[in-house]
Amino acid sequence: MAPQIKVALLTSLMMSFAMSLFFSGFFTYLAFGFGADWLWAWGRGIAIGWPIGFLIATAIGGPVRMIALRLAGVSGRV
């Protein structure tokens, strides 16, 4: 596997996990408050959200990166 592809996949994996962890925790807290229900729902939210987040991050990561490079005025691939 090419190093660029490996880095892109690992970045998508880690970023989607972090986003799923924080957002599912926050929105589950808003819905349930802290408690046993919150912990169970948070775990379920991560289990559902992480794979979806990973697929989305993998699918749109390249185009989003290219847009960010253009907006930052960076030419070529960094």
Gaussian input, Z-matrix of N, CA and C with variables (Angstrom, degrees):
# hf/3-21g

backbone

0 1
 N
 C     1     B1
 C     2     B2     1     A1
 N     3     B3     2     A2     1     D1
 C     4     B4     3     A3     2     D2
 C     5     B5     4     A4     3     D3
 N     6     B6     5     A5     4     D4
 C     7     B7     6     A6     5     D5
 C     8     B8     7     A7     6     D6
 N     9     B9     8     A8     7     D7
 C    10    B10     9     A9     8     D8
 C    11    B11    10    A10     9     D9
 N    12    B12    11    A11    10    D10
 C    13    B13    12    A12    11    D11
 C    14    B14    13    A13    12    D12
 N    15    B15    14    A14    13    D13
 C    16    B16    15    A15    14    D14
 C    17    B17    16    A16    15    D15
 N    18    B18    17    A17    16    D16
 C    19    B19    18    A18    17    D17
 C    20    B20    19    A19    18    D18
 N    21    B21    20    A20    19    D19
 C    22    B22    21    A21    20    D20
 C    23    B23    22    A22    21    D21
 N    24    B24    23    A23    22    D22
 C    25    B25    24    A24    23    D23
 C    26    B26    25    A25    24    D24
 N    27    B27    26    A26    25    D25
 C    28    B28    27    A27    26    D26
 C    29    B29    28    A28    27    D27
 N    30    B30    29    A29    28    D28
 C    31    B31    30    A30    29    D29
 C    32    B32    31    A31    30    D30
 N    33    B33    32    A32    31    D31
 C    34    B34    33    A33    32    D32
 C    35    B35    34    A34    33    D33
 N    36    B36    35    A35    34    D34
 C    37    B37    36    A36    35    D35
 C    38    B38    37    A37    36    D36
 N    39    B39    38    A38    37    D37
 C    40    B40    39    A39    38    D38
 C    41    B41    40    A40    39    D39
 N    42    B42    41    A41    40    D40
 C    43    B43    42    A42    41    D41
 C    44    B44    43    A43    42    D42
 N    45    B45    44    A44    43    D43
 C    46    B46    45    A45    44    D44
 C    47    B47    46    A46    45    D45
 N    48    B48    47    A47    46    D46
 C    49    B49    48    A48    47    D47
 C    50    B50    49    A49    48    D48
 N    51    B51    50    A50    49    D49
 C    52    B52    51    A51    50    D50
 C    53    B53    52    A52    51    D51
 N    54    B54    53    A53    52    D52
 C    55    B55    54    A54    53    D53
 C    56    B56    55    A55    54    D54
 N    57    B57    56    A56    55    D55
 C    58    B58    57    A57    56    D56
 C    59    B59    58    A58    57    D57
 N    60    B60    59    A59    58    D58
 C    61    B61    60    A60    59    D59
 C    62    B62    61    A61    60    D60
 N    63    B63    62    A62    61    D61
 C    64    B64    63    A63    62    D62
 C    65    B65    64    A64    63    D63
 N    66    B66    65    A65    64    D64
 C    67    B67    66    A66    65    D65
 C    68    B68    67    A67    66    D66
 N    69    B69    68    A68    67    D67
 C    70    B70    69    A69    68    D68
 C    71    B71    70    A70    69    D69
 N    72    B72    71    A71    70    D70
 C    73    B73    72    A72    71    D71
 C    74    B74    73    A73    72    D72
 N    75    B75    74    A74    73    D73
 C    76    B76    75    A75    74    D74
 C    77    B77    76    A76    75    D75
 N    78    B78    77    A77    76    D76
 C    79    B79    78    A78    77    D77
 C    80    B80    79    A79    78    D78
 N    81    B81    80    A80    79    D79
 C    82    B82    81    A81    80    D80
 C    83    B83    82    A82    81    D81
 N    84    B84    83    A83    82    D82
 C    85    B85    84    A84    83    D83
 C    86    B86    85    A85    84    D84
 N    87    B87    86    A86    85    D85
 C    88    B88    87    A87    86    D86
 C    89    B89    88    A88    87    D87
 N    90    B90    89    A89    88    D88
 C    91    B91    90    A90    89    D89
 C    92    B92    91    A91    90    D90
 N    93    B93    92    A92    91    D91
 C    94    B94    93    A93    92    D92
 C    95    B95    94    A94    93    D93
 N    96    B96    95    A95    94    D94
 C    97    B97    96    A96    95    D95
 C    98    B98    97    A97    96    D96
 N    99    B99    98    A98    97    D97
 C   100   B100    99    A99    98    D98
 C   101   B101   100   A100    99    D99
 N   102   B102   101   A101   100   D100
 C   103   B103   102   A102   101   D101
 C   104   B104   103   A103   102   D102
 N   105   B105   104   A104   103   D103
 C   106   B106   105   A105   104   D104
 C   107   B107   106   A106   105   D105
 N   108   B108   107   A107   106   D106
 C   109   B109   108   A108   107   D107
 C   110   B110   109   A109   108   D108
 N   111   B111   110   A110   109   D109
 C   112   B112   111   A111   110   D110
 C   113   B113   112   A112   111   D111
 N   114   B114   113   A113   112   D112
 C   115   B115   114   A114   113   D113
 C   116   B116   115   A115   114   D114
 N   117   B117   116   A116   115   D115
 C   118   B118   117   A117   116   D116
 C   119   B119   118   A118   117   D117
 N   120   B120   119   A119   118   D118
 C   121   B121   120   A120   119   D119
 C   122   B122   121   A121   120   D120
 N   123   B123   122   A122   121   D121
 C   124   B124   123   A123   122   D122
 C   125   B125   124   A124   123   D123
 N   126   B126   125   A125   124   D124
 C   127   B127   126   A126   125   D125
 C   128   B128   127   A127   126   D126
 N   129   B129   128   A128   127   D127
 C   130   B130   129   A129   128   D128
 C   131   B131   130   A130   129   D129
 N   132   B132   131   A131   130   D130
 C   133   B133   132   A132   131   D131
 C   134   B134   133   A133   132   D132
 N   135   B135   134   A134   133   D133
 C   136   B136   135   A135   134   D134
 C   137   B137   136   A136   135   D135
 N   138   B138   137   A137   136   D136
 C   139   B139   138   A138   137   D137
 C   140   B140   139   A139   138   D138
 N   141   B141   140   A140   139   D139
 C   142   B142   141   A141   140   D140
 C   143   B143   142   A142   141   D141
 N   144   B144   143   A143   142   D142
 C   145   B145   144   A144   143   D143
 C   146   B146   145   A145   144   D144
 N   147   B147   146   A146   145   D145
 C   148   B148   147   A147   146   D146
 C   149   B149   148   A148   147   D147
 N   150   B150   149   A149   148   D148
 C   151   B151   150   A150   149   D149
 C   152   B152   151   A151   150   D150
 N   153   B153   152   A152   151   D151
 C   154   B154   153   A153   152   D152
 C   155   B155   154   A154   153   D153
 N   156   B156   155   A155   154   D154
 C   157   B157   156   A156   155   D155
 C   158   B158   157   A157   156   D156
 N   159   B159   158   A158   157   D157
 C   160   B160   159   A159   158   D158
 C   161   B161   160   A160   159   D159
 N   162   B162   161   A161   160   D160
 C   163   B163   162   A162   161   D161
 C   164   B164   163   A163   162   D162
 N   165   B165   164   A164   163   D163
 C   166   B166   165   A165   164   D164
 C   167   B167   166   A166   165   D165
 N   168   B168   167   A167   166   D166
 C   169   B169   168   A168   167   D167
 C   170   B170   169   A169   168   D168
 N   171   B171   170   A170   169   D169
 C   172   B172   171   A171   170   D170
 C   173   B173   172   A172   171   D171
 N   174   B174   173   A173   172   D172
 C   175   B175   174   A174   173   D173
 C   176   B176   175   A175   174   D174
 N   177   B177   176   A176   175   D175
 C   178   B178   177   A177   176   D176
 C   179   B179   178   A178   177   D177
 N   180   B180   179   A179   178   D178
 C   181   B181   180   A180   179   D179
 C   182   B182   181   A181   180   D180
 N   183   B183   182   A182   181   D181
 C   184   B184   183   A183   182   D182
 C   185   B185   184   A184   183   D183
 N   186   B186   185   A185   184   D184
 C   187   B187   186   A186   185   D185
 C   188   B188   187   A187   186   D186
 N   189   B189   188   A188   187   D187
 C   190   B190   189   A189   188   D188
 C   191   B191   190   A190   189   D189
 N   192   B192   191   A191   190   D190
 C   193   B193   192   A192   191   D191
 C   194   B194   193   A193   192   D192
 N   195   B195   194   A194   193   D193
 C   196   B196   195   A195   194   D194
 C   197   B197   196   A196   195   D195
 N   198   B198   197   A197   196   D196
 C   199   B199   198   A198   197   D197
 C   200   B200   199   A199   198   D198
 N   201   B201   200   A200   199   D199
 C   202   B202   201   A201   200   D200
 C   203   B203   202   A202   201   D201
 N   204   B204   203   A203   202   D202
 C   205   B205   204   A204   203   D203
 C   206   B206   205   A205   204   D204
 N   207   B207   206   A206   205   D205
 C   208   B208   207   A207   206   D206
 C   209   B209   208   A208   207   D207
 N   210   B210   209   A209   208   D208
 C   211   B211   210   A210   209   D209
 C   212   B212   211   A211   210   D210
 N   213   B213   212   A212   211   D211
 C   214   B214   213   A213   212   D212
 C   215   B215   214   A214   213   D213
 N   216   B216   215   A215   214   D214
 C   217   B217   216   A216   215   D215
 C   218   B218   217   A217   216   D216
 N   219   B219   218   A218   217   D217
 C   220   B220   219   A219   218   D218
 C   221   B221   220   A220   219   D219
 N   222   B222   221   A221   220   D220
 C   223   B223   222   A222   221   D221
 C   224   B224   223   A223   222   D222
 N   225   B225   224   A224   223   D223
 C   226   B226   225   A225   224   D224
 C   227   B227   226   A226   225   D225
 N   228   B228   227   A227   226   D226
 C   229   B229   228   A228   227   D227
 C   230   B230   229   A229   228   D228
 N   231   B231   230   A230   229   D229
 C   232   B232   231   A231   230   D230
 C   233   B233   232   A232   231   D231

   B1=1.4485
   B2=1.5297
   B3=1.3279
   B4=1.4667
   B5=1.5315
   B6=1.3338
   B7=1.4695
   B8=1.5285
   B9=1.3503
   B10=1.4673
   B11=1.5193
   B12=1.3102
   B13=1.4629
   B14=1.5252
   B15=1.3250
   B16=1.4679
   B17=1.5345
   B18=1.3226
   B19=1.4660
   B20=1.5304
   B21=1.3176
   B22=1.4674
   B23=1.5301
   B24=1.3240
   B25=1.4683
   B26=1.5234
   B27=1.3295
   B28=1.4670
   B29=1.5225
   B30=1.3227
   B31=1.4622
   B32=1.5228
   B33=1.3247
   B34=1.4684
   B35=1.5245
   B36=1.3129
   B37=1.4625
   B38=1.5306
   B39=1.3287
   B40=1.4683
   B41=1.5257
   B42=1.3239
   B43=1.4567
   B44=1.5242
   B45=1.3219
   B46=1.4684
   B47=1.5269
   B48=1.3400
   B49=1.4561
   B50=1.5236
   B51=1.3369
   B52=1.4647
   B53=1.5286
   B54=1.3149
   B55=1.4670
   B56=1.5284
   B57=1.3210
   B58=1.4690
   B59=1.5206
   B60=1.3033
   B61=1.4640
   B62=1.5308
   B63=1.3184
   B64=1.4587
   B65=1.5269
   B66=1.3257
   B67=1.4579
   B68=1.5229
   B69=1.3186
   B70=1.4627
   B71=1.5228
   B72=1.3356
   B73=1.4575
   B74=1.5145
   B75=1.3191
   B76=1.4613
   B77=1.5285
   B78=1.3221
   B79=1.4575
   B80=1.5276
   B81=1.3141
   B82=1.4594
   B83=1.5212
   B84=1.3282
   B85=1.4663
   B86=1.5301
   B87=1.3244
   B88=1.4624
   B89=1.5254
   B90=1.3238
   B91=1.4643
   B92=1.5279
   B93=1.3359
   B94=1.4618
   B95=1.5216
   B96=1.3428
   B97=1.4551
   B98=1.5300
   B99=1.3394
   B100=1.4613
   B101=1.5278
   B102=1.3236
   B103=1.4515
   B104=1.5146
   B105=1.3207
   B106=1.4697
   B107=1.5240
   B108=1.3328
   B109=1.4672
   B110=1.5162
   B111=1.3287
   B112=1.4569
   B113=1.5279
   B114=1.3280
   B115=1.4549
   B116=1.5272
   B117=1.3195
   B118=1.4658
   B119=1.5245
   B120=1.3360
   B121=1.4631
   B122=1.5289
   B123=1.3341
   B124=1.4634
   B125=1.5238
   B126=1.3211
   B127=1.4663
   B128=1.5157
   B129=1.3176
   B130=1.4736
   B131=1.5255
   B132=1.3394
   B133=1.4628
   B134=1.5177
   B135=1.3317
   B136=1.4666
   B137=1.5337
   B138=1.3287
   B139=1.4674
   B140=1.5294
   B141=1.3165
   B142=1.4694
   B143=1.5242
   B144=1.3386
   B145=1.4586
   B146=1.5119
   B147=1.3196
   B148=1.4599
   B149=1.5279
   B150=1.3249
   B151=1.4753
   B152=1.5324
   B153=1.3228
   B154=1.4611
   B155=1.5286
   B156=1.3363
   B157=1.4601
   B158=1.5234
   B159=1.3243
   B160=1.4627
   B161=1.5208
   B162=1.3182
   B163=1.4659
   B164=1.5252
   B165=1.3225
   B166=1.4594
   B167=1.5293
   B168=1.3333
   B169=1.4644
   B170=1.5249
   B171=1.3245
   B172=1.4574
   B173=1.5222
   B174=1.3290
   B175=1.4604
   B176=1.5274
   B177=1.3329
   B178=1.4625
   B179=1.5222
   B180=1.3299
   B181=1.4639
   B182=1.5149
   B183=1.3167
   B184=1.4702
   B185=1.5210
   B186=1.3267
   B187=1.4669
   B188=1.5299
   B189=1.3173
   B190=1.4667
   B191=1.5260
   B192=1.3157
   B193=1.4741
   B194=1.5194
   B195=1.3287
   B196=1.4632
   B197=1.5342
   B198=1.3214
   B199=1.4697
   B200=1.5224
   B201=1.3288
   B202=1.4649
   B203=1.5282
   B204=1.3213
   B205=1.4620
   B206=1.5261
   B207=1.3302
   B208=1.4677
   B209=1.5196
   B210=1.3287
   B211=1.4626
   B212=1.5254
   B213=1.3277
   B214=1.4658
   B215=1.5260
   B216=1.3250
   B217=1.4570
   B218=1.5129
   B219=1.3218
   B220=1.4619
   B221=1.5259
   B222=1.3228
   B223=1.4501
   B224=1.5082
   B225=1.3157
   B226=1.4521
   B227=1.5073
   B228=1.3083
   B229=1.4735
   B230=1.5128
   B231=1.3178
   B232=1.4693
   B233=1.4991
   A1=108.31
   A2=116.06
   A3=121.57
   A4=110.02
   A5=117.12
   A6=119.90
   A7=113.30
   A8=118.14
   A9=120.40
   A10=111.18
   A11=117.14
   A12=121.19
   A13=109.78
   A14=115.99
   A15=120.71
   A16=110.35
   A17=116.73
   A18=121.00
   A19=110.27
   A20=117.24
   A21=120.76
   A22=110.91
   A23=117.44
   A24=120.59
   A25=111.85
   A26=116.86
   A27=119.84
   A28=111.43
   A29=116.94
   A30=120.71
   A31=110.28
   A32=117.32
   A33=121.26
   A34=110.97
   A35=116.86
   A36=121.66
   A37=111.12
   A38=116.08
   A39=119.75
   A40=112.07
   A41=117.67
   A42=120.33
   A43=110.93
   A44=117.42
   A45=119.50
   A46=110.74
   A47=117.76
   A48=119.82
   A49=111.12
   A50=115.93
   A51=119.93
   A52=110.90
   A53=117.30
   A54=120.26
   A55=110.84
   A56=117.29
   A57=120.74
   A58=110.82
   A59=116.80
   A60=121.87
   A61=110.79
   A62=116.53
   A63=120.07
   A64=112.92
   A65=117.42
   A66=118.77
   A67=112.70
   A68=117.48
   A69=118.09
   A70=110.44
   A71=117.29
   A72=120.27
   A73=112.24
   A74=116.80
   A75=121.36
   A76=112.09
   A77=116.75
   A78=119.20
   A79=112.32
   A80=117.22
   A81=119.54
   A82=109.99
   A83=117.26
   A84=120.70
   A85=110.70
   A86=117.14
   A87=120.18
   A88=111.31
   A89=116.69
   A90=120.50
   A91=112.84
   A92=118.25
   A93=121.58
   A94=114.68
   A95=118.56
   A96=120.63
   A97=107.33
   A98=116.33
   A99=118.78
   A100=109.91
   A101=116.43
   A102=122.06
   A103=109.94
   A104=115.89
   A105=120.95
   A106=111.11
   A107=117.05
   A108=119.89
   A109=111.17
   A110=115.53
   A111=119.83
   A112=110.85
   A113=116.89
   A114=120.73
   A115=111.59
   A116=116.92
   A117=120.58
   A118=110.57
   A119=116.70
   A120=120.70
   A121=111.22
   A122=116.86
   A123=120.40
   A124=110.19
   A125=116.56
   A126=120.02
   A127=112.43
   A128=115.98
   A129=120.38
   A130=110.18
   A131=116.45
   A132=120.31
   A133=112.32
   A134=116.46
   A135=119.99
   A136=110.07
   A137=116.59
   A138=120.99
   A139=111.67
   A140=116.82
   A141=120.78
   A142=110.65
   A143=116.52
   A144=120.60
   A145=115.17
   A146=117.76
   A147=119.08
   A148=112.76
   A149=119.73
   A150=117.99
   A151=112.32
   A152=116.38
   A153=119.62
   A154=109.43
   A155=116.24
   A156=120.47
   A157=112.31
   A158=116.57
   A159=120.24
   A160=110.86
   A161=117.19
   A162=120.32
   A163=111.45
   A164=116.38
   A165=119.90
   A166=110.56
   A167=117.49
   A168=121.11
   A169=111.28
   A170=116.75
   A171=121.02
   A172=110.77
   A173=116.33
   A174=120.67
   A175=112.70
   A176=117.71
   A177=119.06
   A178=113.95
   A179=117.35
   A180=120.68
   A181=113.73
   A182=117.66
   A183=121.52
   A184=112.56
   A185=117.45
   A186=118.62
   A187=113.59
   A188=117.53
   A189=120.30
   A190=110.02
   A191=116.85
   A192=120.47
   A193=110.89
   A194=117.61
   A195=120.97
   A196=110.86
   A197=117.44
   A198=121.07
   A199=109.60
   A200=116.94
   A201=121.04
   A202=110.95
   A203=117.21
   A204=120.37
   A205=111.26
   A206=116.16
   A207=119.74
   A208=111.36
   A209=117.23
   A210=120.37
   A211=111.77
   A212=116.13
   A213=120.81
   A214=112.13
   A215=116.63
   A216=120.12
   A217=113.90
   A218=116.38
   A219=121.43
   A220=108.05
   A221=116.65
   A222=119.20
   A223=110.67
   A224=116.77
   A225=121.16
   A226=113.01
   A227=115.35
   A228=121.39
   A229=108.69
   A230=114.41
   A231=119.95
   A232=108.98
   D1=133.80
   D2=-179.67
   D3=-64.63
   D4=143.50
   D5=-178.53
   D6=-57.00
   D7=-38.25
   D8=-179.35
   D9=-63.87
   D10=-39.57
   D11=179.71
   D12=-68.59
   D13=-41.46
   D14=179.17
   D15=-61.69
   D16=-44.73
   D17=179.13
   D18=-64.01
   D19=-43.37
   D20=-179.86
   D21=-62.18
   D22=-43.06
   D23=179.58
   D24=-67.75
   D25=-42.58
   D26=178.26
   D27=-65.30
   D28=-38.89
   D29=177.08
   D30=-63.07
   D31=-45.60
   D32=178.03
   D33=-61.74
   D34=-41.28
   D35=-179.64
   D36=-63.41
   D37=-49.11
   D38=-176.87
   D39=-72.11
   D40=-40.98
   D41=-179.40
   D42=-67.34
   D43=-41.90
   D44=179.36
   D45=-65.79
   D46=-35.03
   D47=177.06
   D48=-65.49
   D49=-47.29
   D50=-179.46
   D51=-61.84
   D52=-44.75
   D53=-179.97
   D54=-64.46
   D55=-42.95
   D56=178.64
   D57=-63.89
   D58=-42.06
   D59=179.86
   D60=-59.45
   D61=-52.29
   D62=-175.80
   D63=-72.46
   D64=-46.09
   D65=-176.62
   D66=-70.30
   D67=-41.32
   D68=177.96
   D69=-65.04
   D70=-38.33
   D71=177.46
   D72=-63.57
   D73=-44.82
   D74=-178.43
   D75=-65.58
   D76=-50.28
   D77=-176.86
   D78=-72.17
   D79=-29.73
   D80=174.02
   D81=-68.30
   D82=-37.91
   D83=175.36
   D84=-61.29
   D85=-42.76
   D86=179.08
   D87=-61.94
   D88=-35.61
   D89=-178.16
   D90=-79.79
   D91=-38.75
   D92=-171.31
   D93=-115.55
   D94=-20.62
   D95=-167.70
   D96=73.65
   D97=177.80
   D98=179.68
   D99=-79.54
   D100=143.25
   D101=178.54
   D102=158.43
   D103=-173.67
   D104=-178.45
   D105=-62.78
   D106=-40.02
   D107=178.38
   D108=-62.33
   D109=-40.02
   D110=-179.93
   D111=-62.02
   D112=-46.82
   D113=-177.52
   D114=-62.40
   D115=-43.13
   D116=179.22
   D117=-65.04
   D118=-45.79
   D119=-178.84
   D120=-66.62
   D121=-35.64
   D122=178.06
   D123=-63.07
   D124=-46.98
   D125=177.98
   D126=-59.86
   D127=-40.85
   D128=177.82
   D129=-65.46
   D130=-41.09
   D131=179.26
   D132=-62.35
   D133=-40.55
   D134=177.98
   D135=-66.06
   D136=-43.63
   D137=-178.52
   D138=-61.60
   D139=-33.37
   D140=179.01
   D141=-86.04
   D142=-43.76
   D143=-172.67
   D144=-74.68
   D145=-33.93
   D146=-175.69
   D147=-63.40
   D148=-50.16
   D149=179.56
   D150=-61.45
   D151=-38.18
   D152=178.96
   D153=-66.10
   D154=-45.40
   D155=178.21
   D156=-60.84
   D157=-39.59
   D158=178.96
   D159=-63.45
   D160=-45.11
   D161=179.54
   D162=-62.69
   D163=-42.62
   D164=179.42
   D165=-66.46
   D166=-45.80
   D167=-179.95
   D168=-61.50
   D169=-39.01
   D170=179.05
   D171=-68.01
   D172=-40.62
   D173=-177.27
   D174=-69.89
   D175=-39.10
   D176=-174.24
   D177=-107.40
   D178=-0.97
   D179=-176.84
   D180=-58.66
   D181=-45.65
   D182=-178.92
   D183=-62.65
   D184=-53.50
   D185=178.80
   D186=-61.22
   D187=-39.57
   D188=178.50
   D189=-63.82
   D190=-40.94
   D191=178.63
   D192=-62.53
   D193=-42.10
   D194=179.92
   D195=-64.99
   D196=-39.52
   D197=176.92
   D198=-63.91
   D199=-43.45
   D200=179.37
   D201=-62.24
   D202=-40.87
   D203=177.60
   D204=-62.05
   D205=-42.96
   D206=178.76
   D207=-65.15
   D208=-44.21
   D209=179.76
   D210=-63.65
   D211=-32.65
   D212=179.16
   D213=-81.65
   D214=-7.36
   D215=179.87
   D216=75.91
   D217=24.31
   D218=179.85
   D219=-94.77
   D220=125.22
   D221=178.96
   D222=-91.68
   D223=144.82
   D224=-179.94
   D225=76.31
   D226=-169.99
   D227=-178.49
   D228=-98.79
   D229=133.90
   D230=178.64
   D231=-110.14

